Amino acid sequence: MLEFDSNTPIYIQIIEFLKKQIVSNKLKAGEKLLSVREMANLFNVNPNTIQRVFQELEREGLTYTERGMGTYVTDNLAMIEKLREQYSFKIVDNFLSTMKEMGYSSDEIIDCLKKRLKNWEVNK
C-alpha cells in the first residue's frame, strides 16, 4: 500500500498518505477510519505510530474522535478544500521553481502545460 522512505519519519508519511486520501475524496468527509490496531496491521507499523498519526490529524482538525466509537474524517468541507488547495499550490510551486531554474519563461511554461494537457487528455 505504501512504501516508506527512510529519510522521513514513518508517522509523517502515513499522515501525508491519509491527507491525500482525504483531499482526493477516497476517504470521505465523516467517514470512519480503521481502528488503531487495524491501521497498524495495514501499514505494518507499531500501534503507537498510528496513535501518533491520529493525534496529529485530530490536532490539525482533519479528524475527530467519538469516545468508544472511533475516529472520523472531519465533515468540515471548507477545511478539506483548504487542504486540497494547499497541496495544489505546493505542487505547482515546486513545478514552477524547477522550470524557472531550467531557464523557462512564464510564456514557455504555459505553452508547455497547454501541450502536455492536450496530449494527456487525448491519451487518457
C-alpha positions in Angstrom: 0.0 0.0 0.0 2.7 2.5 1.0 6.4 2.1 0.6 8.2 4.1 3.3 11.1 6.4 2.6 13.9 6.0 5.1 14.6 9.8 5.1 11.2 10.8 6.5 9.6 9.6 9.8 7.0 6.9 9.1 4.3 8.7 11.0 4.7 11.7 8.8 4.5 9.6 5.7 1.3 8.0 6.9 -0.2 11.4 7.8 0.6 12.6 4.3 -0.9 9.5 2.7 -4.1 9.9 4.7 -4.3 13.6 3.9 -4.1 12.8 0.2 -6.8 10.2 0.6 -9.0 12.9 2.2 -8.4 15.6 -0.4 -8.9 13.1 -3.2 -12.2 12.0 -1.6 -11.0 8.4 -1.3 -11.7 9.0 2.4 -14.9 10.9 2.5 -16.0 13.6 5.0 -17.5 12.0 8.1 -16.2 8.5 7.1 -15.0 6.3 10.0 -11.3 5.4 9.9 -10.0 2.0 10.6 -9.1 1.3 14.3 -5.6 1.9 15.5 -5.0 -1.8 15.5 -6.4 -2.3 12.0 -4.4 0.6 10.6 -1.2 -0.6 12.3 -1.7 -4.0 10.6 -2.5 -2.4 7.3 0.7 -0.3 7.3 2.7 -3.0 9.2 3.7 -0.5 11.9 3.5 -0.3 15.7 0.1 0.8 17.0 1.8 3.7 18.8 2.8 5.1 15.4 -0.8 5.1 14.3 -1.9 6.6 17.6 0.5 9.5 16.9 -0.9 9.8 13.4 -4.4 10.0 14.7 -3.4 12.6 17.4 -1.7 14.8 14.8 -4.6 14.6 12.3 -7.0 15.5 15.1 -4.8 18.4 16.2 -4.9 19.7 12.7 -8.7 19.4 12.7 -8.8 16.8 9.9 -10.3 14.1 12.1 -12.3 13.9 15.3 -12.8 11.1 17.8 -16.0 10.0 19.3 -15.3 8.2 22.5 -16.0 4.5 22.2 -17.0 4.9 18.6 -13.8 5.6 16.7 -12.0 8.3 14.7 -13.7 10.0 11.8 -12.7 12.3 8.9 -13.8 15.8 9.5 -17.1 16.8 7.9 -15.8 20.4 7.6 -15.7 20.6 3.8 -14.1 24.1 3.9 -11.2 22.7 5.8 -10.8 19.8 3.3 -11.0 22.2 0.4 -8.3 24.4 2.1 -6.0 21.4 2.4 -6.7 20.5 -1.2 -5.7 24.0 -2.3 -2.6 23.9 -0.1 -1.5 20.7 -1.8 -2.2 22.1 -5.3 -0.1 25.3 -4.5 2.7 23.2 -3.2 2.8 21.0 -6.3 2.6 24.0 -8.7 5.2 26.0 -6.8 7.7 23.1 -7.0 7.0 22.7 -10.7 7.4 26.4 -11.4 10.5 26.6 -9.3 12.1 23.8 -11.3 11.0 25.2 -14.7 12.4 28.7 -13.8 15.7 27.1 -12.6 15.9 25.5 -16.1 15.5 28.9 -17.7 11.9 28.7 -18.9 10.0 31.9 -19.2 6.4 32.2 -18.0 5.1 32.0 -21.6 7.1 28.9 -22.3 5.8 27.2 -19.1 2.2 28.0 -20.1 2.8 26.7 -23.7 4.4 23.5 -22.3 1.4 23.0 -19.9 -1.1 23.5 -22.8 0.7 21.0 -25.0 1.0 18.4 -22.2 -2.6 18.8 -21.1 -3.9 18.5 -24.7 -1.7 15.3 -25.2 -2.6 14.0 -21.8 -6.4 14.4 -22.3 -6.2 12.6 -25.7 -4.3 9.7 -24.3 -6.4 9.3 -21.2 
